[in-house]
Amino acid sequence: MNSETGLSPTPIVFVHRDLDFWKPFLFGEKSISNDEISDLCRDGRDVWIINTYTRVRDALAAVSISADVVPGAICIAHHDDLAQLSNTHECVLVAIRADRERSFGCDFEVVQSPSSIEWERSFFIPHWPQFGLSPRSVDRGNTISRIGFFGLEKNLADEFRTEAFHDALKRMGVELVICHEPSSWTRYNDIDIVLAIRDGSPYYLQSKPASKLYNAWIAGCVAFVGDEPAFHYHGLHRIDFMHIRDSAEMIRTLEELKSNPQVYEQMRHRSLIRAREVSVEATLKKWCEFLEREVRSKYPLEKEIQSANFRRGRLLRRKVGQLRQRARSGLYSHGFDKHGRKTQHKNSTTGRIACLLDRKITSLENFRGRYNNPYDSLKR
């Protein structure tokens, strides 16, 4: 109950299409902790929806989960599930973009990289850090002998996989460890530097979260990062991380750190300070602030969301959003798919005109500052 208005808060519903797997863990049959649920997450949908739900439900009132949208509620769904949801015009829809293209037809969009903010109802919320992470051993001190790349080997930039590069590291007494198995993504005990330089197109990289940097900070390691925008939003070169452009620069930077251990020590201590800003607790706080201040405060009454006026306007916006989604598909692919692989996409003259027109529409919406705000119609 809202103490100021005397009204119950608008329900918040997290939507996950594959809910059968999670029911035993979420509804008491197999009671486990939130951290254990996080360990069971199988993919991005699980992390964004299931994990966020279990944490937010303990922090806010009137929070639940469903396999489909609930009319009259604030519904939060991953981009991959949007096309399968029914009657989305009867709810306030919050889309989780992840590393996909923009989600049209929603009322709010949560993005994992600041560079993905394209309209005035996009909100950046950091990706959850790695759960169950084992930090770097304090006994290692200022030792620099093991560099860890956490992720699939194919995503590591080619020049860091060459024999010549590995030979250069060996001459310095340094080993590059590629932790490609998910079971090894939590073990930072013997890692001194985290290598966070992925391969892929600029389009692919610009939507990626700064998770590798977050994990390095939490583990107490120094991060070597590439050009991904999310990294540079969070910090500064030589203070919060080392910005590395190529393998030659990496060798030079390693030589500098090994000859000046105090610089490495200062950066390690700095990482532990920055870790507090991207912890589970800090991320949960951002979620709660977003849902309460940006979403719930604009939709205080469930009956208003269920009004015929609201539904008619919302249905039209959803249909227009679907058309814009198709029109913009060529604009967002840039010749690459969502995994950074080249595609044979053919952009017709009609498609280019549609993309250009939609860019103009987006600019106008942002200029007006009223894009897709259903509450405006309720106040008329």
C-alpha positions as a Markdown table, in Angstrom:
| # | Residue | x | y | z |
|---|---|---|---|---|
| 1 | Met | 0.0 | 0.0 | 0.0 |
| 2 | Asn | 1.3 | 3.4 | -1.0 |
| 3 | Ser | 1.4 | 5.5 | 2.2 |
| 4 | Glu | 1.0 | 8.8 | 0.3 |
| 5 | Thr | -2.0 | 7.8 | -1.9 |
| 6 | Gly | -3.5 | 4.9 | 0.1 |
| 7 | Leu | -3.5 | 2.8 | -3.1 |
| 8 | Ser | -2.0 | -0.6 | -3.8 |
| 9 | Pro | 1.1 | -0.4 | -6.0 |
| 10 | Thr | 0.7 | -1.4 | -9.7 |
| 11 | Pro | 1.7 | -5.1 | -10.0 |
| 12 | Ile | 5.1 | -5.9 | -11.5 |
| 13 | Val | 5.2 | -9.2 | -13.4 |
| 14 | Phe | 8.4 | -10.7 | -14.8 |
| 15 | Val | 7.6 | -12.8 | -17.9 |
| 16 | His | 9.5 | -15.9 | -18.9 |
| 17 | Arg | 8.1 | -18.2 | -21.6 |
| 18 | Asp | 10.0 | -21.3 | -20.3 |
| 19 | Leu | 8.7 | -21.2 | -16.8 |
| 20 | Asp | 8.0 | -24.9 | -16.3 |
| 21 | Phe | 11.7 | -25.6 | -15.6 |
| 22 | Trp | 11.8 | -23.0 | -12.9 |
| 23 | Lys | 8.5 | -23.7 | -11.1 |
| 24 | Pro | 9.9 | -26.2 | -8.6 |
| 25 | Phe | 12.6 | -23.7 | -7.5 |
| 26 | Leu | 10.5 | -20.6 | -7.5 |
| 27 | Phe | 7.3 | -21.8 | -5.8 |
| 28 | Gly | 8.5 | -23.8 | -2.9 |
| 29 | Glu | 8.8 | -27.4 | -4.0 |
| 30 | Lys | 12.5 | -27.3 | -4.0 |
| 31 | Ser | 13.4 | -24.3 | -1.8 |
| 32 | Ile | 16.8 | -22.9 | -2.7 |
| 33 | Ser | 18.5 | -19.6 | -2.2 |
| 34 | Asn | 18.7 | -16.7 | -4.7 |
| 35 | Asp | 22.4 | -17.4 | -5.2 |
| 36 | Glu | 21.7 | -21.1 | -6.0 |
| 37 | Ile | 19.0 | -20.0 | -8.5 |
| 38 | Ser | 21.6 | -17.7 | -10.1 |
| 39 | Asp | 23.9 | -20.7 | -10.5 |
| 40 | Leu | 21.1 | -22.6 | -12.4 |
| 41 | Cys | 20.6 | -19.9 | -15.0 |
| 42 | Arg | 21.2 | -21.4 | -18.4 |
| 43 | Asp | 21.2 | -18.4 | -20.7 |
| 44 | Gly | 20.7 | -14.6 | -21.0 |
| 45 | Arg | 17.0 | -14.9 | -20.6 |
| 46 | Asp | 17.3 | -16.7 | -17.3 |
| 47 | Val | 19.9 | -14.2 | -16.0 |
| 48 | Trp | 17.8 | -11.1 | -17.0 |
| 49 | Ile | 14.4 | -12.4 | -16.0 |
| 50 | Ile | 14.7 | -15.2 | -13.4 |
| 51 | Asn | 17.6 | -13.8 | -11.5 |
| 52 | Thr | 16.3 | -10.3 | -11.5 |
| 53 | Tyr | 12.8 | -11.5 | -10.4 |
| 54 | Thr | 14.1 | -13.4 | -7.4 |
| 55 | Arg | 16.0 | -10.4 | -6.2 |
| 56 | Val | 13.4 | -7.7 | -6.9 |
| 57 | Arg | 10.6 | -9.8 | -5.3 |
| 58 | Asp | 12.4 | -9.6 | -2.0 |
| 59 | Ala | 12.9 | -5.8 | -2.3 |
| 60 | Leu | 9.6 | -4.5 | -3.7 |
| 61 | Ala | 5.9 | -5.2 | -3.1 |
| 62 | Ala | 3.5 | -6.8 | -5.5 |
| 63 | Val | 6.1 | -8.6 | -7.7 |
| 64 | Ser | 5.4 | -11.9 | -9.4 |
| 65 | Ile | 6.4 | -14.0 | -12.4 |
| 66 | Ser | 4.3 | -15.5 | -15.3 |
| 67 | Ala | 4.7 | -17.3 | -18.6 |
| 68 | Asp | 2.7 | -14.5 | -20.3 |
| 69 | Val | 1.7 | -10.9 | -19.8 |
| 70 | Val | -0.8 | -10.0 | -17.1 |
| 71 | Pro | -3.4 | -7.3 | -18.2 |
| 72 | Gly | -3.2 | -4.2 | -16.0 |
| 73 | Ala | 0.3 | -4.9 | -14.8 |
| 74 | Ile | 3.9 | -3.7 | -15.5 |
| 75 | Cys | 5.3 | -6.6 | -17.4 |
| 76 | Ile | 9.1 | -7.2 | -17.9 |
| 77 | Ala | 10.1 | -9.5 | -20.7 |
| 78 | His | 13.3 | -10.4 | -22.6 |
| 79 | His | 13.6 | -9.3 | -26.3 |
| 80 | Asp | 13.6 | -13.0 | -27.4 |
| 81 | Asp | 10.2 | -13.6 | -25.9 |
| 82 | Leu | 8.4 | -10.5 | -27.1 |
| 83 | Ala | 7.1 | -11.9 | -30.4 |
| 84 | Gln | 5.4 | -14.8 | -28.6 |
| 85 | Leu | 3.6 | -12.7 | -26.0 |
| 86 | Ser | -0.2 | -12.1 | -26.3 |
| 87 | Asn | -2.2 | -8.9 | -25.6 |
| 88 | Thr | 0.8 | -6.8 | -24.8 |
| 89 | His | -1.3 | -3.7 | -25.4 |
| 90 | Glu | -3.2 | -4.5 | -22.1 |
| 91 | Cys | -0.1 | -4.0 | -20.0 |
| 92 | Val | 2.9 | -1.6 | -19.5 |
| 93 | Leu | 5.7 | -3.4 | -21.3 |
| 94 | Val | 9.3 | -3.2 | -20.3 |
| 95 | Ala | 11.6 | -4.9 | -22.8 |
| 96 | Ile | 15.1 | -6.2 | -21.9 |
| 97 | Arg | 17.1 | -5.5 | -25.0 |
| 98 | Ala | 20.3 | -7.5 | -24.1 |
| 99 | Asp | 22.6 | -7.7 | -27.1 |
| 100 | Arg | 19.7 | -7.6 | -29.6 |
| 101 | Glu | 18.3 | -4.8 | -31.9 |
| 102 | Arg | 16.0 | -2.2 | -30.4 |
| 103 | Ser | 12.7 | -3.4 | -29.1 |
| 104 | Phe | 9.9 | -1.4 | -30.8 |
| 105 | Gly | 6.4 | -1.2 | -29.4 |
| 106 | Cys | 7.4 | -1.3 | -25.7 |
| 107 | Asp | 6.9 | 1.4 | -23.2 |
| 108 | Phe | 10.3 | 1.2 | -21.6 |
| 109 | Glu | 13.5 | -0.5 | -22.7 |
| 110 | Val | 16.4 | -1.7 | -20.4 |
| 111 | Val | 19.8 | -1.8 | -22.1 |
| 112 | Gln | 23.1 | -3.3 | -20.9 |
| 113 | Ser | 25.4 | -0.8 | -22.6 |
| 114 | Pro | 25.0 | 3.0 | -22.6 |
| 115 | Ser | 25.8 | 3.1 | -26.3 |
| 116 | Ser | 22.5 | 1.2 | -26.9 |
| 117 | Ile | 20.3 | 4.1 | -25.6 |
| 118 | Glu | 18.5 | 5.3 | -28.7 |
| 119 | Trp | 15.3 | 6.9 | -27.4 |
| 120 | Glu | 14.2 | 8.8 | -24.3 |
| 121 | Arg | 12.6 | 5.7 | -22.7 |
| 122 | Ser | 15.7 | 3.6 | -22.9 |
| 123 | Phe | 17.4 | 3.1 | -19.5 |
| 124 | Phe | 20.8 | 1.6 | -18.8 |
| 125 | Ile | 21.1 | -0.9 | -16.0 |
| 126 | Pro | 24.4 | -2.8 | -15.6 |
| 127 | His | 24.4 | -6.5 | -16.3 |
| 128 | Trp | 24.5 | -8.7 | -13.1 |
| 129 | Pro | 28.0 | -9.7 | -12.2 |
| 130 | Gln | 29.2 | -13.3 | -12.2 |
| 131 | Phe | 27.7 | -15.1 | -9.3 |
| 132 | Gly | 29.8 | -17.4 | -7.1 |
| 133 | Leu | 33.0 | -15.7 | -8.2 |
| 134 | Ser | 36.3 | -16.8 | -6.4 |
| 135 | Pro | 38.5 | -13.7 | -6.1 |
| 136 | Arg | 42.2 | -13.5 | -6.7 |
| 137 | Ser | 44.3 | -14.9 | -3.9 |
| 138 | Val | 45.8 | -12.2 | -1.7 |
| 139 | Asp | 48.9 | -14.3 | -1.4 |
| 140 | Arg | 49.8 | -13.5 | -5.0 |
| 141 | Gly | 50.6 | -9.9 | -4.1 |
| 142 | Asn | 52.0 | -8.0 | -7.1 |
| 143 | Thr | 52.8 | -11.2 | -9.1 |
| 144 | Ile | 52.0 | -11.0 | -12.8 |
| 145 | Ser | 52.3 | -14.4 | -14.3 |
| 146 | Arg | 48.8 | -15.5 | -15.4 |
| 147 | Ile | 46.4 | -13.6 | -17.7 |
| 148 | Gly | 42.9 | -15.0 | -18.0 |
| 149 | Phe | 40.4 | -14.7 | -20.9 |
| 150 | Phe | 37.0 | -15.7 | -19.7 |
| 151 | Gly | 34.7 | -16.8 | -22.5 |
| 152 | Leu | 34.7 | -18.8 | -25.7 |
| 153 | Glu | 38.0 | -18.9 | -27.5 |
| 154 | Lys | 36.5 | -18.0 | -30.8 |
| 155 | Asn | 35.5 | -14.6 | -29.3 |
| 156 | Leu | 39.1 | -13.7 | -28.4 |
| 157 | Ala | 40.7 | -11.4 | -31.0 |
| 158 | Asp | 42.8 | -13.4 | -33.5 |
| 159 | Glu | 46.1 | -11.6 | -32.8 |
| 160 | Phe | 46.0 | -12.8 | -29.1 |
| 161 | Arg | 45.9 | -16.4 | -30.2 |
| 162 | Thr | 49.0 | -16.5 | -32.4 |
| 163 | Glu | 52.1 | -18.5 | -31.5 |
| 164 | Ala | 54.3 | -15.4 | -31.8 |
| 165 | Phe | 52.2 | -13.6 | -29.2 |
| 166 | His | 52.3 | -16.6 | -26.8 |
| 167 | Asp | 56.0 | -16.9 | -27.2 |
| 168 | Ala | 56.5 | -13.2 | -26.4 |
| 169 | Leu | 54.5 | -13.8 | -23.2 |
| 170 | Lys | 56.6 | -16.8 | -22.2 |
| 171 | Arg | 59.8 | -14.8 | -22.5 |
| 172 | Met | 58.3 | -12.5 | -19.9 |
| 173 | Gly | 57.3 | -15.4 | -17.6 |
| 174 | Val | 53.6 | -14.8 | -18.4 |
| 175 | Glu | 50.9 | -17.4 | -19.4 |
| 176 | Leu | 47.6 | -16.6 | -21.2 |
| 177 | Val | 44.9 | -19.0 | -19.9 |
| 178 | Ile | 41.7 | -19.2 | -22.0 |
| 179 | Cys | 38.9 | -20.2 | -19.7 |
| 180 | His | 36.3 | -21.3 | -22.3 |
| 181 | Glu | 34.3 | -23.8 | -20.1 |
| 182 | Pro | 31.4 | -22.1 | -18.2 |
| 183 | Ser | 32.5 | -24.1 | -15.1 |
| 184 | Ser | 35.7 | -22.1 | -15.1 |
| 185 | Trp | 34.2 | -18.6 | -15.4 |
| 186 | Thr | 34.1 | -18.1 | -11.7 |
| 187 | Arg | 37.7 | -19.1 | -10.8 |
| 188 | Tyr | 39.9 | -16.0 | -10.6 |
| 189 | Asn | 42.1 | -17.4 | -7.7 |
| 190 | Asp | 45.3 | -17.5 | -9.7 |
| 191 | Ile | 44.6 | -14.8 | -12.3 |
| 192 | Asp | 46.5 | -11.6 | -12.2 |
| 193 | Ile | 45.2 | -9.8 | -15.2 |
| 194 | Val | 41.8 | -10.2 | -17.0 |
| 195 | Leu | 42.0 | -9.9 | -20.8 |
| 196 | Ala | 38.7 | -8.4 | -22.1 |
| 197 | Ile | 39.3 | -7.9 | -25.8 |
| 198 | Arg | 36.7 | -9.6 | -27.9 |
| 199 | Asp | 36.6 | -10.0 | -31.7 |
| 200 | Gly | 33.6 | -8.9 | -33.7 |
| 201 | Ser | 32.1 | -6.1 | -35.7 |
| 202 | Pro | 31.6 | -2.6 | -34.1 |
| 203 | Tyr | 27.8 | -3.3 | -34.1 |
| 204 | Tyr | 28.3 | -6.5 | -32.2 |
| 205 | Leu | 30.6 | -5.0 | -29.7 |
| 206 | Gln | 28.7 | -1.8 | -29.0 |
| 207 | Ser | 25.8 | -3.6 | -27.4 |
| 208 | Lys | 28.0 | -5.8 | -25.1 |
| 209 | Pro | 27.9 | -5.2 | -21.4 |
| 210 | Ala | 31.0 | -4.5 | -19.3 |
| 211 | Ser | 30.7 | -7.8 | -17.4 |
| 212 | Lys | 34.3 | -8.8 | -18.0 |
| 213 | Leu | 35.4 | -5.5 | -16.3 |
| 214 | Tyr | 32.9 | -5.9 | -13.5 |
| 215 | Asn | 34.1 | -9.4 | -12.8 |
| 216 | Ala | 37.8 | -8.3 | -12.9 |
| 217 | Trp | 37.0 | -5.6 | -10.3 |
| 218 | Ile | 35.1 | -7.9 | -8.0 |
| 219 | Ala | 37.9 | -10.5 | -8.3 |
| 220 | Gly | 40.6 | -7.9 | -7.4 |
| 221 | Cys | 42.3 | -8.1 | -10.8 |
| 222 | Val | 43.6 | -5.5 | -13.3 |
| 223 | Ala | 41.6 | -5.5 | -16.5 |
| 224 | Phe | 43.0 | -5.1 | -20.0 |
| 225 | Val | 40.1 | -3.9 | -22.2 |
| 226 | Gly | 39.5 | -3.2 | -25.8 |
| 227 | Asp | 37.3 | -0.6 | -27.6 |
| 228 | Glu | 33.9 | -1.7 | -26.3 |
| 229 | Pro | 31.9 | 1.4 | -25.4 |
| 230 | Ala | 30.6 | 0.0 | -22.1 |
| 231 | Phe | 34.1 | -0.3 | -20.7 |
| 232 | His | 34.9 | 3.3 | -21.3 |
| 233 | Tyr | 31.7 | 4.5 | -19.9 |
| 234 | His | 32.7 | 3.1 | -16.5 |
| 235 | Gly | 36.2 | 4.3 | -16.1 |
| 236 | Leu | 39.5 | 5.8 | -17.3 |
| 237 | His | 42.6 | 4.3 | -18.9 |
| 238 | Arg | 45.4 | 3.6 | -16.4 |
| 239 | Ile | 43.2 | 4.2 | -13.4 |
| 240 | Asp | 40.3 | 1.7 | -13.7 |
| 241 | Phe | 41.7 | -0.5 | -16.5 |
| 242 | Met | 44.4 | -0.6 | -19.2 |
| 243 | His | 43.1 | 0.2 | -22.7 |
| 244 | Ile | 44.9 | -2.1 | -25.1 |
| 245 | Arg | 44.6 | -1.6 | -28.9 |
| 246 | Asp | 46.7 | -4.6 | -30.1 |
| 247 | Ser | 49.0 | -7.3 | -29.0 |
| 248 | Ala | 52.1 | -5.2 | -29.3 |
| 249 | Glu | 50.7 | -2.6 | -26.9 |
| 250 | Met | 49.7 | -5.4 | -24.5 |
| 251 | Ile | 53.3 | -6.6 | -24.4 |
| 252 | Arg | 54.6 | -3.0 | -23.7 |
| 253 | Thr | 52.0 | -2.6 | -21.0 |
| 254 | Leu | 52.9 | -5.8 | -19.3 |
| 255 | Glu | 56.6 | -4.8 | -19.3 |
| 256 | Glu | 55.7 | -1.5 | -17.7 |
| 257 | Leu | 53.6 | -3.2 | -15.0 |
| 258 | Lys | 56.2 | -5.8 | -14.2 |
| 259 | Ser | 58.9 | -3.1 | -13.9 |
| 260 | Asn | 56.7 | -0.8 | -11.9 |
| 261 | Pro | 54.8 | -3.1 | -9.4 |
| 262 | Gln | 53.4 | 0.0 | -7.5 |
| 263 | Val | 51.3 | 0.9 | -10.5 |
| 264 | Tyr | 49.8 | -2.6 | -10.6 |
| 265 | Glu | 49.2 | -2.5 | -6.9 |
| 266 | Gln | 47.4 | 0.8 | -7.1 |
| 267 | Met | 45.2 | -0.5 | -9.9 |
| 268 | Arg | 44.4 | -3.6 | -7.9 |
| 269 | His | 43.3 | -1.6 | -4.9 |
| 270 | Arg | 41.2 | 0.7 | -7.2 |
| 271 | Ser | 39.4 | -2.3 | -8.6 |
| 272 | Leu | 38.2 | -3.3 | -5.2 |
| 273 | Ile | 36.8 | 0.1 | -4.7 |
| 274 | Arg | 35.0 | 0.1 | -8.0 |
| 275 | Ala | 33.7 | -3.4 | -7.3 |
| 276 | Arg | 31.2 | -1.9 | -4.8 |
| 277 | Glu | 29.5 | 0.0 | -7.6 |
| 278 | Val | 28.7 | -3.1 | -9.7 |
| 279 | Ser | 28.0 | -5.6 | -6.9 |
| 280 | Val | 24.7 | -7.5 | -6.7 |
| 281 | Glu | 23.5 | -5.1 | -4.1 |
| 282 | Ala | 24.3 | -2.0 | -6.2 |
| 283 | Thr | 22.7 | -3.6 | -9.3 |
| 284 | Leu | 19.5 | -4.5 | -7.3 |
| 285 | Lys | 19.3 | -0.9 | -6.1 |
| 286 | Lys | 19.4 | 0.4 | -9.7 |
| 287 | Trp | 16.6 | -2.0 | -10.7 |
| 288 | Cys | 14.4 | -0.9 | -7.8 |
| 289 | Glu | 15.0 | 2.8 | -8.5 |
| 290 | Phe | 14.1 | 2.3 | -12.2 |
| 291 | Leu | 10.9 | 0.3 | -11.4 |
| 292 | Glu | 9.7 | 2.7 | -8.7 |
| 293 | Arg | 10.8 | 6.1 | -10.0 |
| 294 | Glu | 10.6 | 5.6 | -13.8 |
| 295 | Val | 7.8 | 3.0 | -14.2 |
| 296 | Arg | 5.5 | 2.7 | -11.2 |
| 297 | Ser | 5.4 | 6.4 | -10.5 |
| 298 | Lys | 3.9 | 6.9 | -14.0 |
| 299 | Tyr | 1.3 | 4.1 | -13.7 |
| 300 | Pro | -0.1 | 4.4 | -10.2 |
| 301 | Leu | -3.5 | 2.9 | -10.9 |
| 302 | Glu | -4.1 | -0.6 | -12.2 |
| 303 | Lys | -7.6 | 0.3 | -13.4 |
| 304 | Glu | -6.2 | 3.1 | -15.6 |
| 305 | Ile | -3.9 | 0.6 | -17.4 |
| 306 | Gln | -7.0 | -1.6 | -18.0 |
| 307 | Ser | -9.1 | 1.2 | -19.4 |
| 308 | Ala | -10.4 | 1.0 | -23.0 |
| 309 | Asn | -8.7 | 4.2 | -23.9 |
| 310 | Phe | -5.3 | 2.9 | -22.8 |
| 311 | Arg | -5.8 | -0.4 | -24.6 |
| 312 | Arg | -6.8 | 1.1 | -27.9 |
| 313 | Gly | -3.8 | 3.5 | -28.0 |
| 314 | Arg | -1.5 | 0.7 | -26.9 |
| 315 | Leu | -2.7 | -1.7 | -29.5 |
| 316 | Leu | -2.0 | 0.8 | -32.3 |
| 317 | Arg | 1.5 | 1.5 | -30.9 |
| 318 | Arg | 2.3 | -2.2 | -30.8 |
| 319 | Lys | 1.3 | -2.7 | -34.4 |
| 320 | Val | 3.3 | 0.3 | -35.6 |
| 321 | Gly | 6.2 | -1.0 | -33.5 |
| 322 | Gln | 6.1 | -4.4 | -35.3 |
| 323 | Leu | 6.2 | -2.6 | -38.7 |
| 324 | Arg | 9.2 | -0.4 | -37.5 |
| 325 | Gln | 10.9 | -3.5 | -36.2 |
| 326 | Arg | 10.9 | -5.1 | -39.7 |
| 327 | Ala | 11.9 | -1.8 | -41.4 |
| 328 | Arg | 14.8 | -1.3 | -39.1 |
| 329 | Ser | 16.2 | -4.9 | -39.3 |
| 330 | Gly | 18.4 | -3.9 | -42.3 |
| 331 | Leu | 19.6 | -0.8 | -40.4 |
| 332 | Tyr | 20.7 | -2.7 | -37.4 |
| 333 | Ser | 22.4 | -5.7 | -39.1 |
| 334 | His | 25.1 | -3.6 | -40.8 |
| 335 | Gly | 26.1 | -6.8 | -42.7 |
| 336 | Phe | 26.6 | -8.8 | -39.5 |
| 337 | Asp | 24.3 | -10.9 | -37.4 |
| 338 | Lys | 23.9 | -10.6 | -33.6 |
| 339 | His | 27.0 | -12.8 | -33.1 |
| 340 | Gly | 29.2 | -10.6 | -35.2 |
| 341 | Arg | 29.3 | -13.0 | -38.2 |
| 342 | Lys | 29.1 | -11.6 | -41.7 |
| 343 | Thr | 25.7 | -12.0 | -43.4 |
| 344 | Gln | 24.5 | -11.9 | -47.0 |
| 345 | His | 21.9 | -9.3 | -46.2 |
| 346 | Lys | 20.6 | -7.4 | -49.3 |
| 347 | Asn | 19.3 | -4.0 | -48.5 |
| 348 | Ser | 16.8 | -2.9 | -51.2 |
| 349 | Thr | 16.1 | 0.6 | -52.2 |
| 350 | Thr | 12.7 | 0.3 | -50.4 |
| 351 | Gly | 14.5 | -1.0 | -47.3 |
| 352 | Arg | 17.0 | 1.9 | -47.3 |
| 353 | Ile | 14.1 | 4.4 | -47.6 |
| 354 | Ala | 12.2 | 2.7 | -44.8 |
| 355 | Cys | 15.3 | 2.8 | -42.5 |
| 356 | Leu | 15.9 | 6.5 | -43.3 |
| 357 | Leu | 12.3 | 7.4 | -42.6 |
| 358 | Asp | 12.4 | 5.5 | -39.3 |
| 359 | Arg | 15.5 | 7.3 | -38.3 |
| 360 | Lys | 13.7 | 10.6 | -38.9 |
| 361 | Ile | 10.7 | 9.4 | -36.8 |
| 362 | Thr | 13.0 | 8.4 | -33.9 |
| 363 | Ser | 14.7 | 11.9 | -34.0 |
| 364 | Leu | 11.3 | 13.5 | -33.9 |
| 365 | Glu | 10.2 | 11.4 | -31.0 |
| 366 | Asn | 13.3 | 12.2 | -29.0 |
| 367 | Phe | 13.0 | 15.9 | -29.8 |
| 368 | Arg | 9.4 | 15.9 | -28.6 |
| 369 | Gly | 10.4 | 13.9 | -25.5 |
| 370 | Arg | 7.0 | 12.2 | -25.4 |
| 371 | Tyr | 7.7 | 8.9 | -27.2 |
| 372 | Asn | 5.3 | 6.1 | -26.5 |
| 373 | Asn | 4.0 | 7.6 | -23.2 |
| 374 | Pro | 0.5 | 6.1 | -22.7 |
| 375 | Tyr | 0.0 | 8.1 | -19.5 |
| 376 | Asp | -0.4 | 11.3 | -21.6 |
| 377 | Ser | -3.6 | 10.0 | -23.1 |
| 378 | Leu | -5.0 | 9.2 | -19.6 |
| 379 | Lys | -4.4 | 12.7 | -18.5 |
| 380 | Arg | -6.3 | 14.4 | -21.4 |
